[in-house]
Amino acid sequence: MALFWIVGSLVFYWRRERRRHQPPTLDAYPQVTVLIPCHNERITIEQVVRAAAASTYPHFDILVIDDASTDESPATLERLLAEIPNLRVLRLERNLGKAKALSLGALATKAEYLMCIDADALLDAEAIHWMVFDLERSPRVGAVTGNPRVLNRTTLVSRIQVGEFSAIIGMIKRTQRLLGRVYTVSGVCSCFRHRAVHEVGYWSSQTVTEDVDISWKLQLAYWGILYEPRAVCWILVPESLRGLWRQRLRWARGGIEAALCHNRSMFHWARRRMWPVFAELMVSTAWCYAVFLVLVAWILTQVIPAWMPSSLQVATLLPGWSGSLLAMVCLLQFLTGLVLDRRYERHHLLRQIFWAIWYPALYWVITAGTSVVALPLALRHHGRTGHAVWRSPDR
């Protein structure tokens, strides 16, 4: 799969990314509303709103949906209302969750396009322009997902994610876009066609990852999703193992919940282009359980070797020649991703290759563990009613 992503991302770059560096002039500039749902974001909300207000796109407004914040966020937004003329604030009296906040925000605007960012994402000045350029190319494009870049780089956990967003997430999205379907838009930075979101019933609060769910709903309704690497936003990522575990557990559970919600409508011939996305999720989950079972077999081999059949014994977890091959391919993948994304970075991106060495040891273990835990959680909560409310992450 790493070799597949490398080839796919290089083809994407050669065909769609390498030539144009500045956003083109558009025949028309439709109205865009920047939706920013927030809950207790006093640390970041002012900087996020000011970054969005600095966009070079000519026709846009900003709508902050304050999801029952209990900190100083409402006071900060009140002060910004007097300073930023195209800012509006919609305050919810109780915490309904990000999906409901986005849906209510969409209902409160008549704009043709909805630019959705998180309350810890600093939007690049040209990002909206690039998004609208892609949406205007075809009336069947329902959404465009942007290119999140890591802002905080103070710990090993956060520095590894710099390489991950380039060599894993960015390369996968480039390749998936060539195949015609994307697993998910980036919930932190995506632009939607208002009519498409209305047609599929807005964001769902029945899953813990509204971005995965809306991506599958749009594509199952024959709307296209594009990836625009030139639409950059700067984000804050978890800096501790605990924060990373909670984030990846939510991601893994949300993907499985989306598959459970849409599995019946998936297997129609007319929707066959979604089959590779579904298959990749299933195979990835099976791989995670395989890793878990190997670990269990190794532990049992060390504790009760006499009770373990020889065919099931695992003498060591240290890889042999195959481990060296995997390490070389992993470094090649990271090097390719960092080279492709270096033009979008404020810093020298290739210096992050050192931190990428730690990716397999840390992230593969966390990915396998979260997927093993997420599957029973998703099955247990499948079909239940209620809102998936949120809490602001620790920073």
C-alpha positions as CSV (number, residue, x, y, z in Angstrom):
1,M,0.0,0.0,0.0
2,A,2.9,2.4,0.7
3,L,4.2,1.9,-2.8
4,F,0.7,2.3,-4.2
5,W,0.3,5.7,-2.3
6,I,3.7,6.8,-3.5
7,V,2.9,6.2,-7.2
8,G,-0.6,7.7,-6.8
9,S,0.6,10.9,-5.1
10,L,3.3,11.4,-7.7
11,V,0.8,11.0,-10.6
12,F,-1.6,13.4,-8.8
13,Y,1.2,16.0,-8.4
14,W,2.3,15.7,-12.0
15,R,-1.2,16.1,-13.4
16,R,-2.9,18.5,-11.0
17,E,-0.6,20.2,-8.6
18,R,2.8,21.1,-10.0
19,R,2.0,23.9,-12.5
20,R,-0.2,26.4,-10.7
21,H,1.0,28.2,-7.6
22,Q,-1.3,31.2,-7.4
23,P,-5.1,30.9,-7.3
24,P,-6.6,31.8,-10.7
25,T,-9.0,34.6,-11.4
26,L,-12.6,33.3,-11.4
27,D,-15.5,34.3,-13.6
28,A,-17.7,34.9,-10.6
29,Y,-17.1,34.9,-6.8
30,P,-20.1,33.2,-5.1
31,Q,-20.8,34.0,-1.5
32,V,-19.0,31.8,1.0
33,T,-19.8,31.5,4.7
34,V,-17.0,30.3,7.0
35,L,-18.6,28.1,9.7
36,I,-16.6,27.8,12.9
37,P,-18.2,25.6,15.6
38,C,-16.6,26.1,19.0
39,H,-17.0,24.9,22.6
40,N,-14.7,26.4,25.3
41,E,-12.1,27.6,22.9
42,R,-11.0,30.8,24.7
43,I,-7.3,30.1,24.0
44,T,-7.6,29.9,20.2
45,I,-10.9,31.4,19.0
46,E,-9.8,35.0,18.6
47,Q,-6.7,34.0,16.5
48,V,-8.8,31.7,14.4
49,V,-11.5,34.3,13.6
50,R,-8.9,36.9,12.8
51,A,-7.0,34.5,10.5
52,A,-10.3,33.7,8.7
53,A,-11.2,37.4,8.4
54,A,-7.8,38.0,6.7
55,S,-8.8,35.8,3.7
56,T,-8.2,37.4,0.2
57,Y,-11.5,36.0,-1.2
58,P,-13.8,39.0,-2.0
59,H,-17.2,37.7,-0.9
60,F,-17.4,35.9,2.4
61,D,-18.7,36.2,5.9
62,I,-17.9,34.4,9.2
63,L,-20.4,32.6,11.3
64,V,-19.2,31.3,14.7
65,I,-21.5,28.7,16.3
66,D,-20.9,28.9,20.0
67,D,-22.0,25.5,21.3
68,A,-22.9,26.5,24.9
69,S,-19.3,27.5,25.9
70,T,-18.8,28.0,29.6
71,D,-15.5,29.8,29.5
72,E,-14.5,33.3,28.2
73,S,-15.3,32.4,24.6
74,P,-18.6,34.3,24.5
75,A,-17.0,37.5,25.8
76,T,-14.2,37.2,23.3
77,L,-16.7,36.8,20.4
78,E,-18.7,39.8,21.6
79,R,-15.6,41.9,21.5
80,L,-14.7,40.7,18.0
81,L,-18.2,41.5,16.7
82,A,-17.5,45.1,17.2
83,E,-14.2,44.9,15.3
84,I,-15.0,42.5,12.4
85,P,-18.0,43.7,10.3
86,N,-18.6,40.4,8.4
87,L,-18.6,38.3,11.7
88,R,-21.8,36.8,13.1
89,V,-22.3,34.6,16.2
90,L,-24.9,32.0,16.8
91,R,-25.1,30.9,20.4
92,L,-26.6,27.6,21.5
93,E,-28.0,27.3,25.0
94,R,-26.9,23.7,25.4
95,N,-24.2,21.5,24.1
96,L,-25.5,19.7,21.0
97,G,-22.2,18.6,19.5
98,K,-20.2,19.6,16.4
99,A,-22.5,18.0,13.9
100,K,-25.6,19.8,15.1
101,A,-23.6,23.1,15.4
102,L,-22.6,22.8,11.8
103,S,-26.1,21.9,10.6
104,L,-27.6,24.9,12.5
105,G,-25.0,27.1,11.1
106,A,-25.7,25.9,7.5
107,L,-29.4,26.6,8.1
108,A,-28.6,30.2,9.2
109,T,-26.9,31.2,6.0
110,K,-27.9,31.5,2.3
111,A,-24.4,31.3,1.0
112,E,-23.7,29.0,-1.9
113,Y,-20.6,27.5,-0.3
114,L,-19.9,26.5,3.3
115,M,-16.2,26.7,4.4
116,C,-16.0,24.6,7.6
117,I,-13.0,24.9,9.9
118,D,-12.3,23.9,13.5
119,A,-11.9,26.4,16.3
120,D,-8.1,25.7,16.4
121,A,-7.4,26.0,12.7
122,L,-5.7,29.0,11.2
123,L,-6.9,29.4,7.6
124,D,-4.4,30.5,5.0
125,A,-5.4,33.7,3.2
126,E,-5.8,32.0,-0.2
127,A,-7.5,28.8,1.1
128,I,-11.1,29.8,0.3
129,H,-10.1,31.0,-3.2
130,W,-8.6,27.6,-4.0
131,M,-11.6,25.7,-2.6
132,V,-14.1,27.8,-4.6
133,F,-11.9,27.3,-7.7
134,D,-12.4,23.5,-7.4
135,L,-16.1,23.7,-6.6
136,E,-16.7,26.0,-9.6
137,R,-15.0,23.5,-12.0
138,S,-18.0,21.1,-11.9
139,P,-21.5,21.3,-10.6
140,R,-21.2,17.7,-9.4
141,V,-18.4,18.5,-6.9
142,G,-20.0,18.4,-3.4
143,A,-17.0,19.2,-1.3
144,V,-13.3,20.0,-1.4
145,T,-11.0,19.0,1.4
146,G,-8.0,21.0,2.3
147,N,-4.4,20.5,3.4
148,P,-4.0,20.7,7.2
149,R,-0.4,21.5,8.4
150,V,0.9,21.0,11.9
151,L,1.5,24.2,13.8
152,N,2.7,23.0,17.2
153,R,6.0,21.0,17.2
154,T,7.2,20.9,20.8
155,T,7.1,17.1,21.5
156,L,8.0,13.9,19.8
157,V,4.3,13.0,19.4
158,S,3.5,16.3,17.6
159,R,6.7,16.3,15.5
160,I,6.0,12.8,14.2
161,Q,2.5,14.1,13.0
162,V,4.2,16.7,10.8
163,G,5.5,13.8,8.7
164,E,2.2,11.9,9.0
165,F,0.1,14.7,7.6
166,S,2.4,14.8,4.5
167,A,3.5,11.2,4.0
168,I,0.4,9.4,5.2
169,I,-2.7,11.6,5.1
170,G,-1.8,13.8,2.2
171,M,-0.5,11.0,0.0
172,I,-3.5,8.8,0.7
173,K,-5.9,11.6,-0.2
174,R,-4.0,12.3,-3.5
175,T,-4.2,8.7,-4.5
176,Q,-7.9,8.2,-3.4
177,R,-8.8,11.3,-5.4
178,L,-7.3,9.7,-8.5
179,L,-9.4,6.6,-7.9
180,G,-12.5,8.8,-7.7
181,R,-13.5,8.4,-4.1
182,V,-12.1,9.8,-0.8
183,Y,-12.4,8.1,2.5
184,T,-13.1,11.3,4.4
185,V,-12.8,15.1,4.1
186,S,-10.6,16.8,6.7
187,G,-13.1,18.0,9.3
188,V,-10.7,20.7,10.3
189,C,-10.7,22.3,6.9
190,S,-13.2,21.6,4.1
191,C,-15.6,23.5,1.8
192,F,-19.0,22.2,0.9
193,R,-21.6,23.0,-1.7
194,H,-24.6,24.1,0.3
195,R,-27.1,22.4,-2.0
196,A,-25.2,19.1,-1.7
197,V,-25.2,19.2,2.1
198,H,-28.9,20.0,2.1
199,E,-29.6,17.1,-0.3
200,V,-28.0,14.5,2.0
201,G,-29.6,15.8,5.2
202,Y,-26.7,17.8,6.7
203,W,-24.2,16.4,9.2
204,S,-25.2,13.5,11.4
205,S,-24.9,13.5,15.1
206,Q,-25.3,9.7,15.4
207,T,-21.5,9.1,14.8
208,V,-18.5,10.5,16.6
209,T,-16.8,11.7,13.4
210,E,-19.2,13.8,11.4
211,D,-16.6,14.4,8.7
212,V,-16.4,10.7,7.8
213,D,-20.2,10.4,7.7
214,I,-20.9,13.4,5.5
215,S,-18.1,12.2,3.1
216,W,-19.8,8.8,2.7
217,K,-23.3,10.4,2.4
218,L,-22.2,12.8,-0.3
219,Q,-20.4,10.2,-2.4
220,L,-23.2,7.6,-2.0
221,A,-25.5,10.3,-3.4
222,Y,-23.1,10.7,-6.4
223,W,-21.5,13.9,-5.3
224,G,-17.8,14.2,-5.9
225,I,-15.1,15.2,-3.4
226,L,-11.8,16.8,-4.4
227,Y,-8.6,17.2,-2.6
228,E,-6.9,20.6,-2.8
229,P,-3.4,20.5,-1.3
230,R,-2.9,24.3,-2.0
231,A,-5.8,25.1,0.4
232,V,-3.7,25.2,3.6
233,C,-4.7,25.6,7.2
234,W,-2.6,25.4,10.3
235,I,-3.8,23.1,13.1
236,L,-2.9,22.1,16.6
237,V,-2.4,18.4,17.1
238,P,-2.2,16.3,20.3
239,E,1.1,16.6,22.1
240,S,0.8,13.7,24.5
241,L,0.2,9.9,24.1
242,R,-3.1,10.2,26.0
243,G,-4.4,13.0,23.7
244,L,-3.2,11.1,20.7
245,W,-4.9,7.9,21.9
246,R,-8.2,9.7,22.4
247,Q,-8.1,11.3,19.0
248,R,-7.3,8.2,17.1
249,L,-9.8,6.1,19.0
250,R,-12.5,8.6,17.9
251,W,-11.3,8.5,14.3
252,A,-11.3,4.7,14.3
253,R,-14.7,4.4,15.9
254,G,-16.1,7.0,13.6
255,G,-15.0,5.1,10.5
256,I,-16.5,1.9,11.7
257,E,-19.8,3.7,12.6
258,A,-20.0,5.2,9.1
259,A,-19.5,1.7,7.6
260,L,-22.2,0.3,9.8
261,C,-24.6,3.1,9.0
262,H,-24.2,2.9,5.2
263,N,-23.3,-0.8,4.6
264,R,-26.8,-1.6,3.3
265,S,-26.7,1.1,0.6
266,M,-23.1,0.4,-0.2
267,F,-23.5,-2.8,-2.2
268,H,-25.4,-1.6,-5.2
269,W,-23.6,-1.7,-8.6
270,A,-24.3,2.0,-9.1
271,R,-22.3,2.8,-6.0
272,R,-19.4,0.5,-6.9
273,R,-16.8,3.3,-6.8
274,M,-17.2,3.4,-3.0
275,W,-16.2,-0.3,-2.7
276,P,-12.4,0.3,-2.6
277,V,-13.0,2.8,0.3
278,F,-15.1,0.3,2.2
279,A,-12.6,-2.5,1.4
280,E,-9.6,-0.5,2.7
281,L,-11.4,0.2,6.0
282,M,-12.2,-3.5,6.4
283,V,-8.7,-4.7,5.5
284,S,-7.1,-2.1,7.8
285,T,-9.3,-3.2,10.7
286,A,-8.5,-6.9,10.0
287,W,-4.8,-6.0,10.0
288,C,-5.1,-4.3,13.4
289,Y,-6.7,-7.4,14.9
290,A,-4.0,-9.5,13.3
291,V,-1.3,-7.4,15.1
292,F,-3.3,-7.8,18.3
293,L,-3.5,-11.6,18.0
294,V,0.3,-11.8,17.2
295,L,0.9,-9.9,20.4
296,V,-1.3,-12.2,22.4
297,A,0.4,-15.2,20.9
298,W,3.8,-13.8,21.8
299,I,2.7,-13.2,25.4
300,L,1.3,-16.7,25.8
301,T,4.5,-18.2,24.2
302,Q,6.5,-16.5,26.9
303,V,4.2,-17.3,29.8
304,I,2.9,-20.8,29.0
305,P,5.0,-22.2,26.1
306,A,4.1,-25.8,26.9
307,W,0.4,-25.1,26.3
308,M,0.9,-23.3,23.0
309,P,1.0,-25.4,19.8
310,S,4.2,-25.0,17.9
311,S,2.3,-23.6,14.9
312,L,0.9,-20.7,17.1
313,Q,4.1,-19.8,19.0
314,V,5.7,-16.4,18.4
315,A,9.3,-16.4,19.6
316,T,10.0,-12.7,19.1
317,L,8.3,-9.5,18.0
318,L,11.5,-8.2,16.5
319,P,11.3,-8.3,12.7
320,G,14.0,-9.9,10.5
321,W,14.8,-9.0,6.9
322,S,11.2,-8.1,6.3
323,G,11.5,-5.4,9.0
324,S,14.4,-3.8,7.2
325,L,12.4,-3.8,3.9
326,L,9.4,-2.2,5.7
327,A,11.7,0.4,7.2
328,M,13.2,1.3,3.8
329,V,9.7,1.6,2.2
330,C,8.5,3.7,5.1
331,L,11.4,6.1,4.8
332,L,10.8,6.3,1.0
333,Q,7.2,7.1,1.6
334,F,8.0,9.8,4.1
335,L,10.7,11.3,1.9
336,T,8.3,11.5,-1.0
337,G,5.5,13.1,1.0
338,L,7.8,15.7,2.6
339,V,9.2,16.6,-0.8
340,L,5.7,17.1,-2.3
341,D,4.5,19.2,0.6
342,R,7.6,21.3,1.2
343,R,6.2,24.3,-0.7
344,Y,3.3,24.6,1.7
345,E,5.5,24.7,4.9
346,R,6.8,27.7,6.8
347,H,9.8,25.7,7.9
348,H,12.3,23.3,6.3
349,L,10.1,20.3,6.0
350,L,12.8,17.7,5.1
351,R,14.3,18.2,8.6
352,Q,11.3,16.3,9.9
353,I,12.6,13.0,8.3
354,F,14.4,12.2,11.5
355,W,11.2,12.2,13.5
356,A,9.5,10.0,10.9
357,I,11.8,7.2,11.9
358,W,9.7,6.8,15.1
359,Y,6.4,6.6,13.2
360,P,6.1,2.8,12.8
361,A,7.1,2.1,16.4
362,L,4.6,4.6,17.9
363,Y,1.8,5.1,15.5
364,W,1.3,1.5,14.3
365,V,0.9,0.3,17.9
366,I,-1.6,3.1,18.6
367,T,-3.5,2.5,15.4
368,A,-3.8,-1.2,16.0
369,G,-4.9,-0.6,19.6
370,T,-7.5,2.0,18.9
371,S,-9.0,-0.1,16.1
372,V,-9.3,-3.1,18.3
373,V,-11.0,-1.1,21.0
374,A,-13.1,0.9,18.5
375,L,-14.9,-2.0,16.9
376,P,-16.8,-3.3,20.0
377,L,-17.5,0.3,21.0
378,A,-19.0,1.1,17.6
379,L,-21.1,-2.2,17.6
380,R,-22.4,-1.5,21.1
381,H,-23.5,2.1,20.3
382,H,-24.8,1.3,16.7
383,G,-28.5,2.2,16.4
384,R,-28.7,4.3,19.6
385,T,-30.2,7.7,19.4
386,G,-28.8,10.9,20.9
387,H,-26.3,13.6,20.1
388,A,-22.5,13.0,20.0
389,V,-21.5,16.0,22.1
390,W,-18.0,17.3,22.3
391,R,-15.3,18.6,24.6
392,S,-12.6,20.9,23.7
393,P,-9.2,19.1,23.6
394,D,-6.5,19.8,26.1
395,R,-3.7,22.0,24.8
